[in-house]
């Protein structure tokens, strides 16, 4: 039997940073990470945009607002310390008409409350940043937005953890638990404390421990188109004014860590948790459950899901997808877009009673286990301070149980 002080399920960015924080607090503790895939960052953590967000999208009372600014700084510092690639390309948020200027004003207000640098720019100033960016009258510029390679970061975190004594067990999938025993397809693990950072399956594991019963995860597929013509037609990240009523930021241009350009992502409702392409990862049980919730969302039109779903499905049409991107720039070659990049799936938490998508991070736990239920974007940016927050809660729960 494998015996550890802490067992973490999931080797994505959240599991990796929590492991590192646990070893920082308790260097003598034994920590292991269980991962059902062959390596770290096989799902959302290795398939996201790689953008380090600045922290101006989120309302001041949210955990996202609290952690994004600090997380941006922490991840930058980590990349510089370990010689990882970092593209400090910034971001422009552009408006298409008069009605969207009010959206820019709201973002600026949130930035000021959150203490995040966000600068008004007129058309001449915008041209100095990116002459191809197109806006109505003015735009907002975020100088601290940057890009990294998410897989490269997660690999460094794995090696960093291993150097500190964290054990990794790959091809190891959670099956069930009984007391302090965790049963997997690859043996039984005994632990004093379990941390569930399982992403797309976090709700299932939480339910097994008696937590998160009012929630379920609804998967949304994100796809990007790569611009293969050159790396120069877009110089910075260019984003539209988002609909702040849902957690998606809309189709935008991303400058990757190597300076490449990609357009996306989609937020297409998926029908099972690992619905990447074809019937990959198909589960009839998941399909029935998730399709049932999505049908209910469509009928009730909660948070305008009907419009969102129909709009997102249209993005499977490549010409339509590209047309959305053309509205944010003066010139782009429609023939310059190549293939779709590897899709990612967002593990989006749904509150079953209200039928609303949960916008902020959610954790639940007690003196035996802690469950990260909603680590959605910008979780990659927030991961380091968020890990501190999670471990604070773990120590508080364990301390309360011992006192």
The 8 nearest C-alpha neighbors of each residue, nearest first, counted from 0:
[[1, 187, 188, 2, 189, 186, 180, 3],
 [0, 2, 188, 189, 187, 3, 186, 190],
 [1, 3, 189, 188, 190, 0, 4, 29],
 [4, 2, 190, 29, 5, 30, 189, 6],
 [3, 5, 191, 29, 190, 30, 28, 192],
 [6, 4, 30, 192, 3, 190, 193, 191],
 [5, 7, 193, 31, 32, 30, 190, 194],
 [8, 6, 194, 32, 193, 195, 33, 31],
 [7, 9, 33, 195, 196, 197, 32, 194],
 [8, 10, 197, 196, 34, 14, 11, 33],
 [11, 9, 39, 14, 34, 15, 40, 32],
 [10, 12, 40, 44, 14, 13, 9, 39],
 [11, 13, 15, 14, 44, 16, 153, 379],
 [14, 12, 16, 15, 11, 382, 17, 196],
 [13, 15, 10, 17, 11, 196, 9, 16],
 [16, 14, 12, 18, 13, 17, 10, 11],
 [15, 17, 19, 13, 18, 14, 386, 383],
 [18, 16, 386, 20, 14, 19, 15, 13],
 [19, 17, 21, 15, 16, 20, 14, 22],
 [18, 20, 16, 22, 17, 21, 160, 23],
 [19, 21, 23, 17, 22, 18, 16, 24],
 [22, 20, 18, 24, 23, 19, 25, 17],
 [23, 21, 26, 25, 19, 20, 24, 18],
 [22, 24, 20, 21, 25, 26, 19, 18],
 [25, 23, 21, 22, 26, 20, 390, 19],
 [24, 26, 22, 28, 27, 23, 21, 20],
 [27, 25, 22, 28, 23, 24, 21, 163],
 [26, 28, 25, 29, 22, 24, 164, 30],
 [27, 29, 25, 26, 4, 30, 22, 5],
 [28, 30, 4, 3, 5, 27, 31, 165],
 [31, 29, 5, 165, 3, 6, 4, 28],
 [30, 32, 166, 6, 165, 167, 7, 5],
 [31, 33, 7, 167, 8, 6, 168, 166],
 [32, 34, 8, 168, 171, 9, 7, 169],
 [35, 33, 169, 9, 171, 36, 10, 170],
 [34, 36, 170, 171, 172, 169, 33, 37],
 [37, 35, 170, 34, 38, 169, 41, 171],
 [38, 36, 169, 170, 35, 39, 34, 41],
 [39, 37, 36, 169, 41, 40, 34, 10],
 [38, 40, 10, 41, 11, 153, 154, 37],
 [41, 39, 45, 11, 44, 42, 10, 150],
 [42, 40, 39, 45, 38, 36, 44, 43],
 [41, 43, 40, 44, 45, 46, 343, 344],
 [44, 42, 46, 45, 343, 47, 344, 345],
 [45, 43, 40, 11, 46, 42, 12, 47],
 [46, 44, 40, 150, 149, 43, 41, 42],
 [45, 47, 43, 343, 44, 42, 342, 48],
 [48, 46, 49, 43, 45, 44, 343, 149],
 [47, 49, 50, 46, 253, 255, 149, 146],
 [48, 50, 147, 149, 146, 47, 148, 51],
 [51, 49, 146, 48, 145, 52, 147, 144],
 [52, 50, 145, 380, 144, 146, 71, 49],
 [51, 53, 144, 54, 50, 380, 71, 67],
 [52, 54, 144, 68, 143, 55, 67, 71],
 [55, 53, 67, 68, 64, 56, 52, 115],
 [54, 56, 110, 109, 57, 106, 53, 115],
 [57, 55, 54, 106, 109, 58, 110, 64],
 [56, 58, 64, 55, 63, 59, 54, 61],
 [59, 57, 60, 61, 64, 109, 56, 63],
 [58, 60, 61, 64, 113, 57, 112, 109],
 [59, 61, 58, 62, 64, 65, 57, 63],
 [62, 60, 63, 64, 59, 58, 65, 359],
 [61, 63, 65, 64, 66, 360, 359, 60],
 [64, 62, 61, 66, 65, 67, 57, 359],
 [65, 63, 57, 61, 62, 66, 67, 59],
 [66, 64, 62, 63, 67, 61, 68, 59],
 [65, 67, 381, 63, 69, 70, 64, 68],
 [68, 66, 54, 381, 70, 69, 64, 63],
 [69, 67, 54, 71, 70, 53, 66, 72],
 [70, 68, 72, 66, 71, 67, 73, 384],
 [71, 69, 381, 67, 73, 380, 72, 68],
 [70, 72, 68, 74, 69, 73, 380, 51],
 [71, 73, 75, 69, 70, 74, 76, 68],
 [74, 72, 70, 76, 75, 71, 69, 77],
 [75, 73, 77, 71, 76, 72, 70, 78],
 [74, 76, 72, 78, 77, 73, 71, 79],
 [75, 77, 73, 79, 74, 78, 80, 72],
 [78, 76, 74, 80, 75, 79, 73, 81],
 [79, 77, 83, 75, 81, 76, 80, 82],
 [78, 80, 82, 76, 77, 81, 83, 75],
 [81, 79, 77, 78, 82, 76, 83, 75],
 [82, 80, 78, 79, 83, 77, 155, 76],
 [81, 83, 79, 80, 78, 84, 77, 85],
 [84, 82, 78, 81, 79, 85, 152, 151],
 [83, 85, 147, 256, 82, 78, 86, 148],
 [84, 86, 147, 146, 256, 87, 83, 78],
 [85, 87, 146, 256, 88, 145, 147, 84],
 [88, 86, 145, 89, 85, 146, 144, 143],
 [87, 89, 235, 145, 86, 90, 144, 236],
 [90, 88, 144, 142, 141, 145, 143, 87],
 [89, 91, 236, 141, 140, 235, 237, 144],
 [90, 92, 140, 237, 139, 236, 93, 238],
 [93, 91, 238, 139, 239, 138, 237, 240],
 [92, 94, 138, 134, 239, 91, 238, 240],
 [95, 93, 134, 99, 135, 96, 240, 100],
 [94, 96, 135, 134, 99, 93, 97, 327],
 [97, 95, 135, 98, 99, 94, 100, 134],
 [96, 98, 100, 99, 135, 95, 101, 94],
 [99, 97, 100, 96, 101, 102, 95, 94],
 [98, 100, 102, 101, 94, 97, 96, 95],
 [101, 99, 103, 102, 97, 98, 94, 104],
 [100, 102, 104, 99, 103, 98, 105, 97],
 [103, 101, 99, 105, 100, 104, 240, 106],
 [102, 104, 100, 106, 101, 105, 107, 99],
 [103, 105, 101, 107, 102, 106, 108, 100],
 [106, 104, 108, 102, 103, 107, 109, 101],
 [107, 105, 103, 109, 108, 104, 55, 56],
 [108, 106, 110, 104, 105, 109, 103, 111],
 [109, 107, 105, 111, 106, 110, 104, 112],
 [108, 110, 106, 112, 111, 107, 55, 113],
 [111, 109, 55, 115, 107, 113, 108, 112],
 [110, 112, 114, 108, 109, 113, 115, 107],
 [111, 113, 109, 110, 114, 108, 59, 115],
 [114, 112, 110, 111, 115, 109, 59, 64],
 [113, 115, 111, 112, 110, 116, 68, 109],
 [116, 114, 110, 113, 111, 117, 55, 54],
 [115, 117, 141, 118, 114, 110, 142, 143],
 [118, 116, 141, 140, 115, 139, 110, 107],
 [117, 119, 140, 139, 120, 141, 116, 107],
 [120, 118, 139, 138, 140, 121, 117, 137],
 [119, 121, 138, 124, 137, 125, 139, 118],
 [122, 120, 137, 124, 123, 125, 136, 138],
 [121, 123, 125, 124, 137, 126, 136, 120],
 [124, 122, 126, 125, 121, 127, 120, 130],
 [125, 123, 127, 121, 126, 120, 122, 128],
 [124, 126, 122, 128, 127, 123, 120, 129],
 [127, 125, 130, 129, 123, 128, 124, 122],
 [126, 128, 124, 125, 129, 130, 123, 122],
 [129, 127, 125, 126, 130, 124, 235, 234],
 [128, 130, 126, 131, 234, 132, 127, 125],
 [131, 129, 126, 132, 127, 128, 125, 133],
 [130, 132, 329, 328, 129, 133, 233, 330],
 [133, 131, 328, 129, 130, 327, 329, 134],
 [132, 134, 328, 327, 329, 131, 93, 135],
 [135, 133, 93, 94, 95, 136, 137, 138],
 [134, 136, 95, 94, 96, 137, 97, 133],
 [137, 135, 134, 121, 122, 138, 94, 96],
 [138, 136, 121, 120, 135, 122, 134, 119],
 [139, 137, 93, 120, 92, 119, 134, 94],
 [138, 140, 119, 92, 118, 91, 120, 117],
 [141, 139, 91, 118, 117, 90, 142, 119],
 [140, 142, 117, 90, 89, 143, 144, 91],
 [141, 143, 89, 144, 140, 90, 116, 117],
 [144, 142, 141, 89, 53, 145, 87, 116],
 [145, 143, 89, 52, 53, 51, 142, 90],
 [146, 144, 87, 51, 88, 86, 89, 50],
 [147, 145, 50, 86, 256, 49, 51, 255],
 [148, 146, 85, 49, 256, 149, 84, 50],
 [147, 149, 151, 150, 49, 256, 152, 84],
 [150, 148, 152, 49, 151, 45, 147, 153],
 [151, 149, 45, 153, 152, 148, 154, 40],
 [150, 152, 154, 148, 149, 153, 155, 83],
 [151, 153, 149, 155, 150, 154, 156, 148],
 [154, 152, 156, 150, 155, 151, 157, 149],
 [155, 153, 157, 151, 156, 152, 150, 158],
 [154, 156, 158, 152, 157, 153, 159, 151],
 [155, 157, 159, 153, 154, 158, 160, 152],
 [158, 156, 154, 160, 155, 159, 161, 153],
 [159, 157, 161, 155, 160, 156, 162, 154],
 [158, 160, 156, 162, 157, 161, 155, 163],
 [161, 159, 163, 157, 165, 158, 162, 19],
 [162, 160, 165, 158, 164, 163, 159, 157],
 [163, 161, 159, 160, 164, 158, 165, 157],
 [162, 164, 160, 161, 165, 159, 22, 26],
 [163, 165, 161, 162, 166, 160, 29, 30],
 [166, 164, 161, 30, 160, 31, 163, 167],
 [167, 165, 31, 32, 164, 161, 30, 168],
 [168, 166, 32, 31, 33, 169, 165, 34],
 [167, 169, 33, 171, 32, 34, 166, 170],
 [168, 170, 34, 171, 37, 35, 36, 33],
 [171, 169, 35, 36, 37, 34, 172, 168],
 [172, 170, 35, 169, 34, 185, 33, 184],
 [171, 173, 35, 183, 184, 174, 34, 170],
 [174, 172, 183, 175, 182, 171, 184, 181],
 [173, 175, 183, 182, 172, 184, 176, 181],
 [176, 174, 182, 173, 181, 177, 183, 207],
 [177, 175, 181, 180, 182, 178, 174, 179],
 [176, 178, 180, 179, 181, 175, 182, 208],
 [177, 179, 180, 176, 181, 367, 189, 190],
 [178, 180, 190, 189, 177, 191, 181, 176],
 [179, 181, 189, 177, 178, 176, 188, 182],
 [182, 180, 176, 188, 187, 189, 175, 183],
 [181, 183, 187, 175, 174, 176, 173, 180],
 [182, 184, 173, 174, 185, 172, 186, 187],
 [185, 183, 172, 186, 171, 174, 173, 182],
 [186, 184, 183, 171, 187, 172, 170, 182],
 [187, 185, 183, 184, 182, 188, 0, 1],
 [186, 188, 182, 181, 0, 183, 1, 180],
 [189, 187, 1, 181, 180, 2, 0, 182],
 [188, 190, 180, 2, 179, 1, 181, 3],
 [191, 189, 3, 4, 192, 179, 5, 2],
 [190, 192, 4, 5, 179, 367, 3, 193],
 [191, 193, 5, 367, 190, 368, 4, 6],
 [192, 194, 368, 6, 5, 7, 369, 367],
 [195, 193, 7, 369, 368, 370, 6, 8],
 [194, 196, 370, 8, 197, 371, 7, 369],
 [197, 195, 9, 371, 14, 8, 198, 201],
 [196, 198, 9, 201, 200, 195, 8, 199],
 [199, 197, 201, 200, 196, 346, 9, 374],
 [198, 200, 346, 201, 272, 197, 216, 218],
 [201, 199, 197, 203, 198, 202, 204, 216],
 [200, 202, 197, 198, 204, 203, 372, 199],
 [201, 203, 205, 204, 200, 215, 372, 206],
 [204, 202, 206, 200, 205, 201, 207, 215],
 [203, 205, 207, 201, 206, 202, 200, 208],
 [204, 206, 210, 202, 208, 207, 203, 211],
 [207, 205, 209, 210, 203, 208, 204, 212],
 [206, 208, 204, 205, 209, 203, 175, 210],
 [209, 207, 205, 206, 210, 204, 368, 176],
 [208, 210, 206, 207, 205, 212, 211, 204],
 [211, 209, 205, 206, 212, 208, 363, 364],
 [212, 210, 214, 213, 205, 206, 202, 363],
 [211, 213, 214, 210, 206, 209, 215, 205],
 [214, 212, 211, 351, 350, 352, 215, 210],
 [215, 213, 350, 212, 211, 351, 349, 348],
 [214, 216, 349, 348, 202, 217, 350, 351],
 [215, 217, 348, 347, 349, 346, 218, 202],
 [216, 218, 347, 348, 346, 349, 289, 215],
 [219, 217, 346, 269, 345, 272, 347, 344],
 [220, 218, 268, 345, 269, 267, 266, 344],
 [219, 221, 344, 267, 266, 269, 343, 268],
 [222, 220, 265, 264, 343, 266, 342, 344],
 [221, 223, 342, 264, 265, 263, 340, 220],
 [222, 224, 263, 264, 262, 340, 339, 261],
 [225, 223, 339, 262, 261, 338, 340, 263],
 [224, 226, 261, 337, 336, 227, 338, 260],
 [227, 225, 336, 260, 261, 335, 228, 337],
 [226, 228, 337, 336, 229, 335, 225, 230],
 [227, 229, 335, 226, 336, 230, 332, 334],
 [230, 228, 227, 231, 232, 226, 259, 260],
 [231, 229, 259, 260, 258, 232, 233, 228],
 [230, 232, 233, 229, 234, 258, 259, 260],
 [231, 233, 230, 234, 229, 331, 131, 330],
 [234, 232, 231, 235, 131, 260, 129, 230],
 [235, 233, 129, 231, 232, 236, 254, 88],
 [234, 236, 88, 90, 89, 233, 254, 237],
 [235, 237, 90, 253, 252, 254, 91, 89],
 [238, 236, 91, 252, 251, 90, 92, 235],
 [237, 239, 251, 92, 91, 93, 252, 236],
 [240, 238, 93, 92, 241, 94, 251, 249],
 [239, 241, 94, 102, 92, 93, 99, 103],
 [242, 240, 248, 243, 239, 249, 247, 102],
 [241, 243, 244, 245, 240, 248, 247, 249],
 [242, 244, 245, 241, 246, 56, 247, 248],
 [245, 243, 242, 246, 302, 241, 247, 358],
 [244, 246, 243, 247, 242, 302, 358, 356],
 [245, 247, 358, 248, 243, 244, 356, 242],
 [248, 246, 245, 249, 266, 241, 242, 243],
 [249, 247, 241, 246, 250, 242, 239, 240],
 [248, 250, 247, 241, 251, 239, 264, 238],
 [251, 249, 263, 264, 265, 262, 324, 248],
 [252, 250, 238, 263, 262, 237, 249, 253],
 [253, 251, 262, 237, 236, 261, 238, 263],
 [254, 252, 236, 261, 260, 255, 262, 251],
 [255, 253, 260, 258, 236, 259, 235, 256],
 [254, 256, 258, 259, 257, 146, 253, 260],
 [255, 257, 86, 147, 146, 258, 85, 148],
 [258, 256, 255, 259, 86, 254, 84, 85],
 [259, 257, 255, 254, 256, 230, 260, 86],
 [260, 258, 230, 255, 254, 257, 261, 256],
 [261, 259, 254, 226, 253, 230, 225, 255],
 [260, 262, 225, 253, 224, 226, 252, 223],
 [261, 263, 252, 224, 223, 251, 253, 225],
 [264, 262, 223, 250, 251, 265, 222, 224],
 [263, 265, 222, 223, 221, 250, 266, 262],
 [264, 266, 221, 222, 267, 263, 311, 220],
 [267, 265, 221, 219, 220, 311, 268, 264],
 [266, 268, 220, 311, 219, 265, 269, 312],
 [269, 267, 219, 220, 218, 266, 308, 270],
 [270, 268, 219, 218, 220, 271, 274, 267],
 [269, 271, 286, 290, 289, 274, 268, 272],
 [272, 270, 286, 274, 285, 273, 269, 289],
 [271, 273, 274, 218, 199, 270, 269, 285],
 [272, 274, 280, 275, 271, 279, 344, 281],
 [273, 275, 271, 272, 276, 269, 279, 280],
 [276, 274, 273, 342, 279, 343, 277, 220],
 [277, 275, 274, 279, 278, 342, 273, 280],
 [276, 278, 279, 275, 274, 281, 280, 273],
 [277, 279, 281, 280, 276, 274, 275, 282],
 [280, 278, 281, 277, 276, 274, 275, 273],
 [281, 279, 273, 278, 274, 282, 272, 271],
 [282, 280, 278, 279, 271, 283, 274, 273],
 [281, 283, 285, 284, 286, 280, 271, 272],
 [282, 284, 286, 285, 287, 281, 271, 288],
 [283, 285, 287, 282, 286, 288, 289, 271],
 [286, 284, 288, 282, 271, 283, 287, 289],
 [285, 287, 283, 271, 289, 270, 284, 288],
 [288, 286, 284, 290, 285, 289, 291, 283],
 [287, 289, 285, 291, 286, 290, 284, 292],
 [290, 288, 292, 291, 286, 287, 285, 270],
 [289, 291, 293, 287, 292, 286, 288, 270],
 [292, 290, 294, 288, 289, 293, 287, 295],
 [293, 291, 295, 289, 294, 290, 296, 288],
 [292, 294, 296, 290, 295, 291, 297, 289],
 [295, 293, 297, 291, 296, 292, 290, 298],
 [294, 296, 292, 298, 293, 297, 299, 291],
 [297, 295, 293, 299, 294, 300, 298, 301],
 [296, 298, 305, 300, 294, 295, 299, 304],
 [297, 299, 295, 300, 296, 294, 305, 301],
 [298, 300, 296, 301, 297, 295, 304, 305],
 [301, 299, 303, 297, 304, 305, 296, 298],
 [300, 302, 303, 299, 304, 296, 354, 355],
 [303, 301, 304, 300, 355, 245, 244, 356],
 [304, 302, 300, 301, 305, 306, 307, 297],
 [305, 303, 307, 300, 302, 306, 301, 308],
 [306, 304, 297, 308, 300, 307, 303, 309],
 [305, 307, 309, 304, 308, 303, 310, 300],
 [306, 308, 304, 310, 305, 309, 311, 303],
 [307, 309, 311, 305, 310, 306, 304, 312],
 [310, 308, 312, 306, 311, 307, 305, 313],
 [309, 311, 307, 313, 308, 312, 306, 314],
 [312, 310, 267, 308, 314, 313, 309, 307],
 [311, 313, 309, 314, 310, 315, 308, 267],
 [312, 314, 311, 310, 315, 316, 309, 319],
 [315, 313, 320, 316, 312, 311, 319, 317],
 [314, 316, 313, 312, 317, 320, 311, 319],
 [317, 315, 314, 319, 318, 313, 320, 312],
 [316, 318, 320, 319, 315, 321, 314, 322],
 [319, 317, 321, 320, 316, 322, 333, 314],
 [318, 320, 322, 317, 321, 316, 314, 323],
 [321, 319, 314, 317, 323, 322, 318, 316],
 [320, 322, 324, 318, 323, 319, 317, 325],
 [321, 323, 319, 325, 324, 320, 318, 326],
 [324, 322, 321, 320, 325, 326, 319, 250],
 [323, 325, 321, 322, 326, 327, 251, 250],
 [324, 326, 322, 327, 323, 328, 321, 331],
 [325, 327, 324, 328, 323, 322, 133, 95],
 [328, 326, 133, 325, 324, 132, 134, 93],
 [329, 327, 133, 132, 131, 325, 330, 326],
 [328, 330, 131, 133, 132, 331, 327, 325],
 [331, 329, 328, 131, 332, 325, 232, 132],
 [330, 332, 333, 325, 328, 232, 329, 335],
 [331, 333, 335, 334, 330, 336, 228, 325],
 [334, 332, 335, 336, 331, 321, 318, 322],
 [335, 333, 332, 336, 337, 228, 331, 226],
 [336, 334, 228, 332, 333, 227, 226, 337],
 [337, 335, 226, 334, 227, 225, 333, 224],
 [338, 336, 225, 227, 226, 335, 224, 339],
 [337, 339, 224, 225, 340, 336, 226, 227],
 [338, 340, 224, 223, 225, 222, 341, 337],
 [339, 341, 223, 224, 342, 338, 225, 222],
 [340, 342, 339, 343, 46, 222, 223, 275],
 [343, 341, 222, 221, 340, 275, 46, 220],
 [342, 344, 46, 221, 43, 220, 47, 222],
 [345, 343, 220, 219, 221, 43, 218, 346],
 [344, 346, 219, 218, 347, 220, 43, 343],
 [347, 345, 199, 218, 216, 198, 217, 344],
 [348, 346, 217, 216, 345, 218, 349, 375],
 [347, 349, 216, 357, 373, 215, 356, 217],
 [350, 348, 356, 215, 214, 355, 357, 216],
 [349, 351, 214, 354, 355, 352, 353, 213],
 [350, 352, 354, 214, 213, 353, 349, 215],
 [351, 353, 354, 350, 213, 355, 214, 349],
 [352, 354, 355, 350, 351, 349, 301, 356],
 [355, 353, 351, 350, 352, 349, 301, 356],
 [356, 354, 353, 350, 349, 357, 301, 302],
 [355, 357, 349, 348, 358, 350, 354, 347],
 [356, 358, 348, 349, 359, 355, 350, 347],
 [359, 357, 246, 356, 360, 245, 348, 375],
 [360, 358, 357, 63, 361, 62, 61, 373],
 [359, 361, 373, 374, 62, 362, 358, 63],
 [362, 360, 373, 372, 371, 359, 363, 374],
 [361, 363, 371, 370, 372, 360, 364, 369],
 [364, 362, 370, 369, 210, 361, 371, 211],
 [365, 363, 369, 368, 370, 362, 210, 366],
 [364, 366, 367, 368, 396, 369, 363, 397],
 [365, 367, 397, 396, 400, 368, 364, 393],
 [368, 366, 192, 365, 193, 191, 369, 397],
 [367, 369, 193, 364, 192, 365, 194, 366],
 [370, 368, 364, 194, 363, 195, 365, 193],
 [369, 371, 195, 363, 362, 372, 364, 194],
 [372, 370, 362, 196, 195, 373, 361, 374],
 [371, 373, 361, 362, 201, 370, 202, 374],
 [374, 372, 360, 361, 375, 348, 371, 347],
 [373, 375, 378, 360, 372, 371, 376, 361],
 [374, 376, 378, 373, 377, 347, 346, 345],
 [377, 375, 378, 379, 374, 380, 246, 345],
 [376, 378, 380, 379, 375, 381, 52, 67],
 [379, 377, 376, 381, 375, 380, 374, 382],
 [380, 378, 382, 381, 377, 12, 376, 44],
 [379, 381, 51, 70, 377, 378, 71, 382],
 [382, 380, 70, 378, 67, 66, 379, 385],
 [381, 383, 385, 379, 378, 380, 13, 384],
 [382, 384, 386, 385, 381, 70, 16, 387],
 [385, 383, 387, 386, 70, 382, 66, 381],
 [384, 386, 388, 382, 387, 383, 381, 389],
 [385, 387, 17, 389, 383, 384, 388, 16],
 [388, 386, 384, 390, 385, 389, 391, 20],
 [389, 387, 385, 391, 386, 390, 384, 392],
 [390, 388, 386, 392, 391, 387, 385, 393],
 [389, 391, 393, 387, 392, 388, 386, 394],
 [392, 390, 388, 394, 389, 393, 387, 395],
 [393, 391, 395, 389, 390, 394, 396, 388],
 [392, 394, 390, 396, 395, 391, 397, 389],
 [395, 393, 397, 391, 396, 392, 398, 390],
 [394, 396, 392, 398, 393, 397, 399, 391],
 [397, 395, 366, 393, 399, 394, 398, 365],
 [398, 396, 366, 400, 394, 399, 395, 393],
 [397, 399, 395, 401, 400, 396, 394, 402],
 [400, 398, 396, 402, 397, 401, 395, 366],
 [399, 401, 397, 398, 402, 366, 396, 395],
 [400, 402, 398, 399, 397, 396, 366, 395],
 [401, 399, 400, 398, 397, 396, 395, 366]]
